[in-house]
Amino acid sequence: MKMWIVIVFIVILAAYPLKSMAHGVRGKVASGGVIVKAEYTTGDPMSYAKVVITAPDKKIPFQIGRTDRNGRFCFYPDIPGKWKVVVEDGMGHRLEMNLPVKHVGHVGISGYVETPMQRRISKYLKAITGISIIFGIFGCLVGWKGYRKIRDVTV
């Protein structure tokens, strides 16, 4: 008799699972947070680049991930202070920013974050590229002229 009651009890439990014994999931869209957009100086996005977010005064990363195809990465800072954001594309390009967070979920700056050194390097690279193109064209002309001289002498 006791065995029959236990079997009925188990069948009832199996047929009607209790909410307290199971758990589910749910989603919620929250507002706020910080969106970092990484792009090259040409305006092209740094798609799928590695991102490491570090909280103020911490050594272990707060969040690690990748940018989306548009070069964007979102995170929600949970304490005020200077947050470090590093974006690397794996081909030698690296973007490093310090974002001042005044209160949770709000960064005190917006727009492009660029250090004066990055601006100077960009100007120098443009100047060096222009000079290199001029020297390259001049070298091709002198080489062609020399080749024609040698060809005319041997004929």
DSSP file (Angstrom, degrees, kcal/mol; ACC not computed):
  #  RESIDUE AA STRUCTURE BP1 BP2  ACC     N-H-->O    O-->H-N    N-H-->O    O-->H-N    TCO  KAPPA ALPHA  PHI   PSI    X-CA   Y-CA   Z-CA
    1    1 A M     >        0   0    0      0, 0.0     4,-1.5     0, 0.0     5,-0.1   0.000 360.0 360.0 360.0 -45.0    0.0    0.0    0.0
    2    2 A K  H  >  +     0   0    0      1,-0.2     4,-1.9     2,-0.2     5,-0.1   0.867 360.0  54.6 -63.4 -36.0    2.8    2.5    0.9
    3    3 A M  H  > S+     0   0    0      1,-0.2     4,-2.2     2,-0.2    -1,-0.2   0.882 104.4  54.1 -65.4 -38.5    4.6    1.7   -2.3
    4    4 A W  H  > S+     0   0    0      1,-0.2     4,-2.2     2,-0.2    -1,-0.2   0.883 107.5  50.1 -63.9 -39.7    1.5    2.5   -4.3
    5    5 A I  H  X S+     0   0    0     -4,-1.5     4,-2.4     2,-0.2    -1,-0.2   0.887 110.0  50.9 -65.6 -41.2    1.2    6.0   -2.7
    6    6 A V  H  X S+     0   0    0     -4,-1.9     4,-2.2     2,-0.2    -2,-0.2   0.910 110.4  49.2 -64.0 -42.3    4.8    6.7   -3.4
    7    7 A I  H  X S+     0   0    0     -4,-2.2     4,-2.4     2,-0.2    -2,-0.2   0.918 111.9  48.1 -64.2 -44.4    4.4    5.8   -7.1
    8    8 A V  H  X S+     0   0    0     -4,-2.2     4,-2.3     1,-0.2    -2,-0.2   0.912 111.3  51.2 -62.3 -42.7    1.3    8.0   -7.4
    9    9 A F  H  X S+     0   0    0     -4,-2.4     4,-2.2     2,-0.2    -2,-0.2   0.902 111.1  47.4 -61.5 -43.1    3.1   10.9   -5.8
   10   10 A I  H  X S+     0   0    0     -4,-2.2     4,-2.4     2,-0.2    -2,-0.2   0.895 111.4  51.0 -65.9 -41.5    6.1   10.5   -8.2
   11   11 A V  H  X S+     0   0    0     -4,-2.4     4,-2.3     2,-0.2    -2,-0.2   0.907 110.7  48.9 -63.1 -42.1    3.8   10.4  -11.2
   12   12 A I  H  X S+     0   0    0     -4,-2.3     4,-2.1     2,-0.2    -2,-0.2   0.918 111.9  48.6 -64.5 -43.4    2.0   13.5  -10.0
   13   13 A L  H  < S+     0   0    0     -4,-2.2    -2,-0.2     1,-0.2    -1,-0.2   0.893 113.4  47.3 -63.0 -40.0    5.3   15.4   -9.5
   14   14 A A  H  < S+     0   0    0     -4,-2.4    -1,-0.2     1,-0.2    -2,-0.2   0.864 113.6  47.5 -70.4 -35.8    6.5   14.3  -13.0
   15   15 A A  H  < S+     0   0    0     -4,-2.3    -2,-0.2     1,-0.3    -1,-0.2   0.830 121.8  33.9 -75.8 -32.5    3.2   15.3  -14.7
   16   16 A Y  S  < S-     0   0    0     -4,-2.1    -1,-0.3    -5,-0.2    -2,-0.1  -0.781  81.7-155.8-125.7  85.6    3.0   18.7  -13.0
   17   17 A P        -     0   0    0      0, 0.0     2,-0.2     0, 0.0    -3,-0.1  -0.346  20.1-121.5 -64.5 140.9    6.5   20.2  -12.5
   18   18 A L    >>  -     0   0    0     -5,-0.1     3,-1.0     1,-0.1     4,-0.6  -0.571   6.4-133.8 -83.1 143.5    6.6   22.7   -9.7
   19   19 A K  G >4 S+     0   0    0      1,-0.2     3,-0.9    -2,-0.2    -1,-0.1   0.843 105.5  61.1 -64.2 -32.5    7.8   26.3  -10.4
   20   20 A S  G 34 S+     0   0    0      1,-0.2    -1,-0.2     3,-0.0    -2,-0.0   0.703 102.7  51.7 -69.6 -17.6   10.0   26.2   -7.4
   21   21 A M  G <4 S+     0   0    0     -3,-1.0     2,-0.3     2,-0.0    -1,-0.2   0.603 111.0  49.2 -94.0 -11.8   12.0   23.3   -8.8
   22   22 A A    <<  -     0   0    0     -3,-0.9     2,-0.3    -4,-0.6     0, 0.0  -0.829  63.7-157.3-124.1 162.0   12.7   24.9  -12.2
   23   23 A H        -     0   0    0     -2,-0.3     2,-0.2    -3,-0.0    -3,-0.0  -0.970   7.4-165.6-136.2 155.6   14.0   28.2  -13.4
   24   24 A G        -     0   0    0     -2,-0.3     2,-0.3     2,-0.0     0, 0.0  -0.515  16.5-116.6-123.4-168.9   13.6   30.1  -16.6
   25   25 A V        -     0   0    0     -2,-0.2     2,-0.3     2,-0.0    -2,-0.0  -0.925  23.4-179.3-131.5 158.7   15.2   33.0  -18.4
   26   26 A R        -     0   0    0     -2,-0.3     2,-0.3     2,-0.0    -2,-0.0  -0.983  15.3-137.2-152.7 159.4   14.0   36.4  -19.5
   27   27 A G        -     0   0    0     -2,-0.3     2,-0.3     2,-0.0    -2,-0.0  -0.828  12.4-170.9-120.8 158.9   15.4   39.4  -21.3
   28   28 A K        -     0   0    0     -2,-0.3     2,-0.6     2,-0.0    -2,-0.0  -0.989  20.5-134.9-149.4 136.5   15.2   43.1  -20.7
   29   29 A V        -     0   0    0     -2,-0.3     2,-0.3     0, 0.0    -2,-0.0  -0.851  28.8-167.1 -94.9 120.4   16.3   46.1  -22.8
   30   30 A A        -     0   0    0     -2,-0.6     2,-0.2     2,-0.1    -2,-0.0  -0.777  11.4-134.8-107.6 151.8   18.0   48.7  -20.6
   31   31 A S        +     0   0    0     -2,-0.3     2,-0.2     2,-0.0    -1,-0.0  -0.594  64.1  39.1 -98.3 165.6   18.9   52.2  -21.5
   32   32 A G        +     0   0    0     -2,-0.2     2,-0.1     1,-0.1    74,-0.1  -0.518  57.6 119.3  94.9-165.0   22.2   54.0  -20.8
   33   33 A G        -     0   0    0     72,-0.8     2,-0.4    -2,-0.2    43,-0.2  -0.356  62.7 -74.9  94.5-178.3   25.6   52.6  -21.1
   34   34 A V  E     -A   75   0A   0     41,-3.3    41,-2.3    -2,-0.1     2,-0.5  -0.969  29.8-157.9-124.6 133.7   28.6   53.6  -23.2
   35   35 A I  E     -A   74   0A   0     -2,-0.4     2,-0.5    39,-0.2    39,-0.2  -0.962   8.1-164.1-112.4 121.4   29.1   53.0  -26.9
   36   36 A V  E     -A   73   0A   0     37,-3.3    37,-2.1    -2,-0.5     2,-0.6  -0.907   2.2-163.7-103.0 128.1   32.7   53.0  -28.1
   37   37 A K  E     -A   72   0A   0     -2,-0.5     2,-0.5    35,-0.2    35,-0.2  -0.956   4.5-164.4-115.5 117.5   33.1   53.3  -31.9
   38   38 A A        +     0   0    0     33,-3.2     8,-2.6    -2,-0.6     2,-0.3  -0.863  18.8 158.5-103.2 129.3   36.5   52.4  -33.2
   39   39 A E  B     -B   45   0B   0     -2,-0.5     2,-0.1     6,-0.3     5,-0.1  -0.981  38.6-109.4-146.5 158.2   37.5   53.4  -36.7
   40   40 A Y    >   -     0   0    0      4,-3.0     3,-2.0    -2,-0.3     6,-0.0  -0.334  43.0-100.8 -78.5 167.6   40.6   54.0  -38.8
   41   41 A T  T 3  S+     0   0    0      1,-0.3    -1,-0.1     2,-0.1    81,-0.0   0.701 123.0  64.1 -65.2 -17.2   41.6   57.6  -39.8
   42   42 A T  T 3  S-     0   0    0      2,-0.1    -1,-0.3     1,-0.0     0, 0.0   0.600 120.0-109.6 -78.0 -11.3   40.1   56.8  -43.2
   43   43 A G  S <  S+     0   0    0     -3,-2.0    -2,-0.1     1,-0.4    -1,-0.0   0.294  75.3 135.6  98.2  -8.4   36.7   56.5  -41.5
   44   44 A D        -     0   0    0      1,-0.1    -4,-3.0    -5,-0.1    -1,-0.4  -0.519  59.1-112.1 -71.9 139.6   36.5   52.7  -42.1
   45   45 A P  B     -B   39   0B   0      0, 0.0     2,-1.7     0, 0.0    -6,-0.3  -0.393  16.7-120.8 -72.4 149.1   35.2   50.9  -39.0
   46   46 A M    >   -     0   0    0     -8,-2.6     3,-1.1    24,-0.2    21,-0.2  -0.648  43.2-159.2 -84.5  80.2   37.5   48.6  -37.0
   47   47 A S  T 3   -     0   0    0     -2,-1.7    22,-0.2     1,-0.2    21,-0.1  -0.399  62.4  -5.3 -70.1 135.0   35.2   45.6  -37.6
   48   48 A Y  T 3  S+     0   0    0     20,-1.1    -1,-0.2    19,-0.3     2,-0.2   0.764  89.2 159.9  56.1  32.4   35.5   42.6  -35.2
   49   49 A A    <   -     0   0    0     -3,-1.1    18,-2.2    19,-0.3    40,-0.2  -0.530  47.4-100.3 -81.9 151.6   38.5   44.0  -33.4
   50   50 A K  E     -CD  66  88C   0     38,-2.4    38,-2.5    16,-0.2     2,-0.4  -0.529  38.9-162.6 -74.5 135.4   39.3   42.7  -29.9
   51   51 A V  E     -CD  65  87C   0     14,-3.1    14,-2.5    -2,-0.2     2,-0.5  -0.975  10.4-172.7-123.4 132.8   38.2   45.0  -27.0
   52   52 A V  E     -CD  64  86C   0     34,-2.4    34,-2.1    -2,-0.4     2,-0.5  -0.985   5.8-166.2-125.5 120.5   39.4   44.9  -23.4
   53   53 A I  E     -CD  63  85C   0     10,-3.1     9,-2.4    -2,-0.5    10,-1.7  -0.916   5.2-169.7-106.7 127.4   37.6   47.1  -20.9
   54   54 A T  E     - D   0  84C   0     30,-2.7    30,-2.5    -2,-0.5     3,-0.1  -0.974  16.3-133.0-121.5 130.1   39.3   47.7  -17.5
   55   55 A A    >   -     0   0    0      5,-0.5     3,-1.5    -2,-0.4    28,-0.1  -0.306  45.1 -74.5 -73.1 160.6   37.6   49.3  -14.5
   56   56 A P  T 3  S+     0   0    0      0, 0.0    -1,-0.2     0, 0.0    27,-0.1  -0.310 114.8   0.5 -58.8 134.9   39.4   52.0  -12.5
   57   57 A D  T 3  S+     0   0    0     25,-0.2     2,-0.3     1,-0.2    -2,-0.1   0.752 105.7 119.9  59.0  28.6   42.2   50.7  -10.2
   58   58 A K    <   -     0   0    0     -3,-1.5    -1,-0.2     1,-0.1     4,-0.1  -0.908  48.0-165.7-120.7 151.2   41.6   47.1  -11.3
   59   59 A K  S    S+     0   0    0     -2,-0.3    -1,-0.1    -3,-0.1    -2,-0.0   0.712  73.4  76.1-102.6 -30.7   44.0   44.7  -13.0
   60   60 A I  S    S-     0   0    0      1,-0.1    -5,-0.5     2,-0.0    -2,-0.0  -0.683  95.0-105.4 -83.3 133.0   41.5   42.1  -14.1
   61   61 A P        -     0   0    0      0, 0.0    -7,-0.3     0, 0.0     3,-0.1  -0.275  16.7-149.3 -60.0 141.1   39.5   43.1  -17.2
   62   62 A F  S    S-     0   0    0     -9,-2.4     2,-0.3     1,-0.3    -8,-0.2   0.851  81.7  -1.0 -74.2 -38.3   35.9   44.1  -16.5
   63   63 A Q  E     -C   53   0C   0    -10,-1.7   -10,-3.1     2,-0.0     2,-0.4  -0.982  59.9-166.2-156.6 141.1   34.8   42.9  -20.0
   64   64 A I  E     +C   52   0C   0     -2,-0.3     2,-0.3   -12,-0.2   -12,-0.2  -0.992  34.4 113.8-129.1 137.6   36.5   41.4  -23.1
   65   65 A G  E     -C   51   0C   0    -14,-2.5   -14,-3.1    -2,-0.4     2,-0.3  -0.873  53.0 -85.1-170.0-156.9   34.8   41.1  -26.4
   66   66 A R  E     -C   50   0C   0     -2,-0.3   -16,-0.2   -16,-0.3     2,-0.1  -0.961  34.5-110.5-134.9 151.4   34.9   42.2  -30.1
   67   67 A T        -     0   0    0    -18,-2.2   -19,-0.3    -2,-0.3     6,-0.2  -0.356  38.0-112.8 -71.5 161.0   33.5   45.2  -31.9
   68   68 A D    >   -     0   0    0      4,-2.3     3,-2.1   -21,-0.1   -20,-1.1  -0.192  44.5 -81.9 -83.1-173.8   30.6   44.6  -34.3
   69   69 A R  T 3  S+     0   0    0      1,-0.3   -22,-0.2   -22,-0.2    -1,-0.1   0.709 132.5  54.3 -67.1 -17.0   30.9   45.0  -38.1
   70   70 A N  T 3  S-     0   0    0      2,-0.1    -1,-0.3   -24,-0.1   -24,-0.2   0.301 120.7-106.8 -96.5   8.3   30.4   48.7  -37.7
   71   71 A G  S <  S+     0   0    0     -3,-2.1   -33,-3.2     1,-0.3     2,-0.3   0.665  74.5 138.0  79.2  17.3   33.3   49.0  -35.1
   72   72 A R  E     +A   37   0A   0    -35,-0.2    -4,-2.3   -27,-0.1     2,-0.3  -0.725  28.7 179.7-101.9 147.7   31.0   49.5  -32.1
   73   73 A F  E     -A   36   0A   0    -37,-2.1   -37,-3.3    -2,-0.3     2,-0.4  -0.984  11.2-156.6-143.5 132.7   31.2   48.0  -28.7
   74   74 A C  E     +A   35   0A   0     -2,-0.3     2,-0.3   -39,-0.2   -39,-0.2  -0.882  18.1 160.6-114.2 141.7   28.8   48.7  -25.8
   75   75 A F  E     -A   34   0A   0    -41,-2.3   -41,-3.3    -2,-0.4    -2,-0.0  -0.976  31.7-133.7-150.9 163.7   29.4   48.4  -22.1
   76   76 A Y        -     0   0    0     -2,-0.3     2,-0.1   -43,-0.2    28,-0.1  -0.898  21.4-143.5-123.6  99.4   27.8   49.6  -18.9
   77   77 A P        -     0   0    0      0, 0.0    28,-0.7     0, 0.0   -44,-0.1  -0.378  10.3-166.8 -64.6 137.7   30.2   51.0  -16.3
   78   78 A D        +     0   0    0     26,-0.2    26,-0.2     1,-0.1   -23,-0.0   0.475  67.9  38.5-107.7  -2.8   29.2   50.1  -12.7
   79   79 A I  S    S-     0   0    0     24,-0.1    26,-0.1     2,-0.1    -1,-0.1  -0.989  84.0-109.1-141.4 150.7   31.5   52.5  -10.8
   80   80 A P        +     0   0    0      0, 0.0     2,-0.3     0, 0.0    22,-0.2  -0.372  68.9  75.7 -75.0 160.1   32.8   56.0  -11.3
   81   81 A G  E    S- E   0 101C   0     20,-2.4    20,-3.1    -2,-0.1     2,-0.7  -0.832  89.0 -37.1 134.0-171.2   36.4   56.7  -12.3
   82   82 A K  E     - E   0 100C   0     -2,-0.3     2,-0.4    18,-0.2   -25,-0.2  -0.802  55.1-160.4 -93.1 114.2   38.7   56.4  -15.3
   83   83 A W  E     - E   0  99C   0     16,-2.9    16,-3.3    -2,-0.7     2,-0.5  -0.744   9.9-138.4 -93.0 137.9   37.9   53.4  -17.4
   84   84 A K  E     -DE  54  98C   0    -30,-2.5   -30,-2.7    -2,-0.4     2,-0.5  -0.862  17.5-171.9-102.2 127.9   40.5   52.1  -19.8
   85   85 A V  E     -DE  53  97C   0     12,-3.0    12,-2.9    -2,-0.5     2,-0.5  -0.980   2.1-176.0-120.1 123.6   39.3   50.9  -23.2
   86   86 A V  E     -DE  52  96C   0    -34,-2.1   -34,-2.4    -2,-0.5     2,-0.5  -0.984   1.6-173.8-122.7 126.1   41.8   49.1  -25.6
   87   87 A V  E     +DE  51  95C   0      8,-3.1     8,-3.0    -2,-0.5     2,-0.4  -0.982   6.2 177.2-120.7 123.7   40.8   48.1  -29.1
   88   88 A E  E     -DE  50  94C   0    -38,-2.5   -38,-2.4    -2,-0.5     6,-0.2  -0.989  21.2-162.7-128.8 135.3   43.2   46.0  -31.2
   89   89 A D        -     0   0    0      4,-1.7     5,-0.1    -2,-0.4    -1,-0.1   0.479  43.3-116.5 -95.6  -2.0   42.6   44.7  -34.7
   90   90 A G  S    S+     0   0    0      3,-0.4     4,-0.1   -40,-0.1    -2,-0.0   0.458 100.4  84.9  83.7  -0.1   45.4   42.1  -34.8
   91   91 A M  S    S-     0   0    0      2,-0.2     3,-0.1     0, 0.0    -1,-0.0   0.126 118.5 -81.8-119.1  18.5   47.2   43.8  -37.6
   92   92 A G  S    S+     0   0    0      1,-0.3     2,-0.4     0, 0.0    -4,-0.0   0.333  92.2 123.6 101.7  -7.3   49.1   46.3  -35.5
   93   93 A H        +     0   0    0      2,-0.0    -4,-1.7   -53,-0.0    -3,-0.4  -0.756  35.0 178.0 -90.1 132.8   46.4   49.0  -35.1
   94   94 A R  E     -E   88   0C   0     -2,-0.4     2,-0.5    -6,-0.2    -6,-0.2  -0.995  15.9-167.2-140.1 130.0   45.7   49.8  -31.4
   95   95 A L  E     -E   87   0C   0     -8,-3.0    -8,-3.1    -2,-0.4     2,-0.4  -0.975  10.1-176.7-115.9 125.4   43.3   52.4  -30.0
   96   96 A E  E     +E   86   0C   0     -2,-0.5     2,-0.3   -10,-0.2   -10,-0.2  -0.988   6.3 173.6-127.5 126.1   43.6   53.1  -26.3
   97   97 A M  E     -E   85   0C   0    -12,-2.9   -12,-3.0    -2,-0.4     2,-0.6  -0.959  25.9-148.7-131.7 147.4   41.3   55.5  -24.4
   98   98 A N  E     -E   84   0C   0     -2,-0.3   -14,-0.2   -14,-0.2   -16,-0.0  -0.975  21.2-161.8-112.0 116.4   40.7   56.5  -20.9
   99   99 A L  E     -E   83   0C   0    -16,-3.3   -16,-2.9    -2,-0.6     2,-0.6  -0.874  11.3-140.2-104.5 119.2   37.0   57.3  -20.3
  100  100 A P  E     -E   82   0C   0      0, 0.0     8,-3.1     0, 0.0     2,-0.6  -0.669  15.5-163.0 -78.5 119.5   36.0   59.4  -17.3
  101  101 A V  E     -EF  81 107C   0    -20,-3.1   -20,-2.4    -2,-0.6     6,-0.2  -0.910  11.4-179.4-104.6 116.0   32.8   58.1  -15.8
  102  102 A K  E    S+     0   0C   0      4,-1.0     2,-0.3    -2,-0.6    -1,-0.2   0.905  72.2   0.6 -82.6 -44.7   31.2   60.6  -13.4
  103  103 A H  E >  S- F   0 106C   0      3,-0.7     3,-2.4   -24,-0.1    -1,-0.3  -0.967 103.3 -64.0-141.5 160.8   28.3   58.5  -12.4
  104  104 A V  T 3  S+     0   0    0     -2,-0.3   -26,-0.2     1,-0.3     3,-0.1  -0.086 119.4   6.6 -51.4 126.4   27.2   55.0  -13.3
  105  105 A G  T 3  S+     0   0    0    -28,-0.7   -72,-0.8   -26,-0.1     2,-0.4   0.454 108.5  98.7  85.5   1.5   26.4   54.6  -16.9
  106  106 A H  E <   -F  103   0C   0     -3,-2.4    -4,-1.0   -74,-0.1    -3,-0.7  -0.977  54.3-157.2-130.4 125.1   27.5   58.1  -18.0
  107  107 A V  E     -F  101   0C   0     -2,-0.4    -6,-0.2   -74,-0.2    -8,-0.0  -0.803  17.9-137.6 -96.9 139.5   30.8   59.0  -19.6
  108  108 A G  S    S+     0   0    0     -8,-3.1     2,-0.3    -2,-0.4    -7,-0.1   0.489  82.3  51.3 -75.9  -3.6   31.9   62.7  -19.3
  109  109 A I        -     0   0    0     -9,-0.3     2,-0.3     2,-0.1    -2,-0.1  -0.884  58.1-175.9-129.6 161.2   33.1   63.0  -22.9
  110  110 A S        +     0   0    0     -2,-0.3     2,-0.2     2,-0.1    -2,-0.0  -0.964  47.7  38.6-148.7 165.1   31.7   62.3  -26.4
  111  111 A G  S    S-     0   0    0     -2,-0.3     2,-0.2     2,-0.1    -2,-0.1  -0.528 102.5  -9.3  90.9-162.7   33.0   62.4  -29.9
  112  112 A Y        -     0   0    0     -2,-0.2     2,-0.6     1,-0.0    -2,-0.1  -0.483  55.6-152.6 -75.6 137.9   36.5   61.4  -31.0
  113  113 A V        +     0   0    0     -2,-0.2     2,-0.4    -4,-0.1    -2,-0.1  -0.948  30.7 155.6-109.6 113.4   39.1   60.7  -28.4
  114  114 A E        -     0   0    0     -2,-0.6   -17,-0.0   -17,-0.0    -2,-0.0  -0.992  34.8-136.6-142.5 129.3   42.5   61.4  -29.8
  115  115 A T     >  -     0   0    0     -2,-0.4     4,-1.7     1,-0.1     3,-0.4  -0.502  28.5-114.6 -80.6 155.3   45.7   62.3  -28.0
  116  116 A P  H  > S+     0   0    0      0, 0.0     4,-2.3     0, 0.0     5,-0.2   0.848 117.4  57.3 -57.6 -33.5   47.9   65.1  -29.3
  117  117 A M  H  > S+     0   0    0      1,-0.2     4,-2.7     2,-0.2     5,-0.2   0.898 103.7  51.8 -65.0 -40.3   50.6   62.5  -30.1
  118  118 A Q  H  > S+     0   0    0     -3,-0.4     4,-2.1     2,-0.2    -1,-0.2   0.892 110.1  49.5 -62.9 -39.1   48.2   60.6  -32.3
  119  119 A R  H  X S+     0   0    0     -4,-1.7     4,-2.1     2,-0.2    -2,-0.2   0.919 112.0  48.1 -64.9 -43.3   47.4   63.7  -34.2
  120  120 A R  H  X S+     0   0    0     -4,-2.3     4,-2.7     2,-0.2     5,-0.2   0.916 110.9  50.2 -63.6 -44.5   51.1   64.6  -34.7
  121  121 A I  H  X S+     0   0    0     -4,-2.7     4,-2.8     1,-0.2    -1,-0.2   0.912 109.3  52.1 -60.9 -41.8   51.9   61.0  -35.8
  122  122 A S  H  X S+     0   0    0     -4,-2.1     4,-1.9     2,-0.2    -1,-0.2   0.911 110.9  46.9 -62.2 -42.6   49.1   61.2  -38.3
  123  123 A K  H  X S+     0   0    0     -4,-2.1     4,-2.2     2,-0.2    -2,-0.2   0.911 113.4  48.8 -65.0 -42.6   50.4   64.5  -39.7
  124  124 A Y  H  X S+     0   0    0     -4,-2.7     4,-2.9     1,-0.2     5,-0.2   0.908 109.6  51.9 -64.6 -41.4   54.0   63.2  -39.9
  125  125 A L  H  X S+     0   0    0     -4,-2.8     4,-2.3     1,-0.2    -1,-0.2   0.891 109.6  49.5 -62.9 -38.7   52.8   60.0  -41.7
  126  126 A K  H  X S+     0   0    0     -4,-1.9     4,-2.2    -5,-0.2    -1,-0.2   0.919 112.8  47.2 -65.0 -42.8   51.0   62.0  -44.3
  127  127 A A  H  X S+     0   0    0     -4,-2.2     4,-2.4     2,-0.2    -2,-0.2   0.923 113.2  47.8 -65.0 -44.2   54.1   64.2  -44.9
  128  128 A I  H  X S+     0   0    0     -4,-2.9     4,-2.4     1,-0.2    -1,-0.2   0.892 111.0  51.8 -64.5 -39.4   56.4   61.2  -45.1
  129  129 A T  H  X S+     0   0    0     -4,-2.3     4,-2.0    -5,-0.2    -1,-0.2   0.923 110.4  48.1 -63.0 -44.0   54.0   59.5  -47.5
  130  130 A G  H  X S+     0   0    0     -4,-2.2     4,-2.1     2,-0.2    -2,-0.2   0.921 113.1  47.1 -62.0 -45.4   53.8   62.5  -49.8
  131  131 A I  H  X S+     0   0    0     -4,-2.4     4,-2.6     1,-0.2     5,-0.2   0.892 110.6  53.4 -64.0 -39.6   57.6   62.9  -49.8
  132  132 A S  H  X S+     0   0    0     -4,-2.4     4,-2.4     1,-0.2    -1,-0.2   0.888 107.9  50.3 -63.4 -39.1   58.0   59.2  -50.5
  133  133 A I  H  X S+     0   0    0     -4,-2.0     4,-2.5     2,-0.2     5,-0.2   0.924 110.9  49.0 -64.8 -43.9   55.7   59.4  -53.5
  134  134 A I  H  X S+     0   0    0     -4,-2.1     4,-2.5     1,-0.2    -2,-0.2   0.940 113.9  45.5 -61.2 -47.7   57.6   62.4  -54.9
  135  135 A F  H  X S+     0   0    0     -4,-2.6     4,-2.7     1,-0.2    -1,-0.2   0.874 111.8  53.5 -63.8 -36.8   61.0   60.5  -54.5
  136  136 A G  H  X S+     0   0    0     -4,-2.4     4,-2.2    -5,-0.2    -2,-0.2   0.926 110.8  44.9 -63.9 -45.1   59.5   57.4  -56.0
  137  137 A I  H  X S+     0   0    0     -4,-2.5     4,-2.2     2,-0.2    -2,-0.2   0.929 114.7  49.0 -63.5 -45.0   58.2   59.2  -59.1
  138  138 A F  H  X S+     0   0    0     -4,-2.5     4,-2.5     1,-0.2     5,-0.2   0.905 110.7  50.9 -61.4 -42.0   61.6   61.0  -59.5
  139  139 A G  H  X S+     0   0    0     -4,-2.7     4,-2.5     1,-0.2    -1,-0.2   0.889 109.3  50.5 -63.2 -40.5   63.5   57.7  -59.0
  140  140 A C  H  X S+     0   0    0     -4,-2.2     4,-2.5     2,-0.2    -1,-0.2   0.913 111.3  48.6 -63.9 -42.4   61.4   56.0  -61.7
  141  141 A L  H  X S+     0   0    0     -4,-2.2     4,-2.4     2,-0.2    -2,-0.2   0.930 113.6  45.6 -63.7 -46.1   62.0   58.9  -64.2
  142  142 A V  H  X S+     0   0    0     -4,-2.5     4,-2.4     2,-0.2    -2,-0.2   0.906 114.0  49.7 -64.3 -41.6   65.8   58.9  -63.5
  143  143 A G  H  X S+     0   0    0     -4,-2.5     4,-2.3    -5,-0.2    -2,-0.2   0.906 111.3  48.4 -63.7 -41.9   65.9   55.1  -63.8
  144  144 A W  H  X S+     0   0    0     -4,-2.5     4,-2.3     2,-0.2    -2,-0.2   0.902 111.4  50.0 -64.8 -41.2   64.0   55.1  -67.1
  145  145 A K  H  X S+     0   0    0     -4,-2.4     4,-1.8     1,-0.2    -2,-0.2   0.915 112.2  47.7 -63.4 -43.2   66.2   57.8  -68.5
  146  146 A G  H  X S+     0   0    0     -4,-2.4     4,-2.2     2,-0.2    -2,-0.2   0.879 110.4  52.0 -64.6 -39.1   69.3   55.8  -67.5
  147  147 A Y  H  X S+     0   0    0     -4,-2.3     4,-2.4     1,-0.2    -2,-0.2   0.913 109.0  50.0 -63.8 -43.4   67.8   52.6  -69.0
  148  148 A R  H  X S+     0   0    0     -4,-2.3     4,-2.4     2,-0.2    -1,-0.2   0.874 109.5  52.0 -64.2 -37.1   67.2   54.5  -72.3
  149  149 A K  H  X S+     0   0    0     -4,-1.8     4,-2.0     2,-0.2    -2,-0.2   0.938 112.2  45.1 -63.0 -47.3   70.8   55.8  -72.4
  150  150 A I  H  X S+     0   0    0     -4,-2.2     4,-1.8     1,-0.2    -2,-0.2   0.893 113.8  49.7 -64.8 -40.0   72.2   52.3  -71.9
  151  151 A R  H  X S+     0   0    0     -4,-2.4     4,-1.0     1,-0.2    -1,-0.2   0.888 110.7  49.5 -66.2 -40.5   69.9   50.8  -74.5
  152  152 A D  H  < S+     0   0    0     -4,-2.4    -1,-0.2     1,-0.2    -2,-0.2   0.855 110.8  50.7 -67.9 -34.5   70.8   53.5  -77.1
  153  153 A V  H  < S+     0   0    0     -4,-2.0    -2,-0.2     1,-0.2    -1,-0.2   0.881 110.8  47.8 -70.6 -38.7   74.6   52.9  -76.5
  154  154 A T  H  <        0   0    0     -4,-1.8    -1,-0.2     1,-0.2    -2,-0.2   0.677 360.0 360.0 -78.6 -17.1   74.3   49.2  -77.0
  155  155 A V     <        0   0    0     -4,-1.0    -1,-0.2    -5,-0.1    -2,-0.2   0.462 360.0 360.0 -85.8 360.0   72.2   49.4  -80.2
